[in-house]
Amino acid sequence: MSQAAIKTKKLSKRYDHAPSYALKDLSIEVQPGEVYGFLGPNGAGKSTTIRTLLNFIQPTSGTARILDLDIVRASVKLRGNVGYLSGEFKLYEGLTGQQFLDYMGQLQSPKSQNQRQKLVERFEAELHKPAGDLSKGNRQKLGLIQAFMHEPAVLILDEPTSGLDPLMQEAFFQLVRESKENGAALFISSHNFSEVLRMCDRVGFIRSGELVGEETISDLQDKAAHSFVITFAKTAPVSELEQIKQATIVSHDDHTVRLRLEGDLTPLFRVLASHKVQRLDQETANLEEEFLQFYEGDKK
């Protein structure tokens, strides 16, 4: 395996006088050419993680390296190789998009003079209006352009599709795919389950400052519970269905049962074989429910 593009080891942050850690013992690796989704409820520690990785705030303990450079000691050197979009991206209202991108280009020189123009055209960005006259979606386009235009090896993006219309979201997803194919590592914080499924190879779940789970999207799909709606000719055998391990009766009436089942389907079909079934419909595996299990309750 190649050298990790992002690697943290027990990375922790405790703010002054705070009773608990905002981030505790985070150990993750993101490889070149990988899209890593970072999910969690509000206040879970996502923003603290990003700010620490970018050395906007310094860790209380632990270490992190980006492109094998220490985030604290080499923070200035890293700037030219990291693209960043804040979840609260803001612009000086009097600056035009053109002026903003010119300024950012001086801070992070593009590798290709054509790349910025390609991104402007892709996102149909409005460059000649003051930022104060732009909609949230049009400001977000400028944020994405400045993050990607110098073709960084690592991108750290916080809620990148916020404010974008569906067409521009598609343009963004395509850009993510291209960046991945070119070997960039992308660390993306998002609340949108469907976009995570479309973009990410792997996801980490953070709650109360701690990583509570880490899964590949393919593993989540394999583990996702299947939902069935079963209609019986006679009274539904609810008590028999309840005996199936890893099965949950979601709802039922006299003849119809809606049931969720994880893993092996054989026990379900064994019960069905002894009853007359009029109809069996399988619903799509609900990955959103798989995500939500990491959000809810206290960490054991």
PyMOL commands that set and color helices and strands:
alter all, ss='L'
color gray80, all
select helices_A, chain A and resi 46-53+75-81+97-107+113-123+131-133+136-148+166-181+193-199+217-223+238-242+266-272+287-295
alter helices_A, ss='H'
color red, helices_A
select strands_A, chain A and resi 6-13+23-26+29-30+35-39+61-66+69-70+82-85+154-158+185-189+202-207+210-216+226-232+247-252+256-261+277-283
alter strands_A, ss='S'
color yellow, strands_A
deselect
rebuild
show_as cartoon
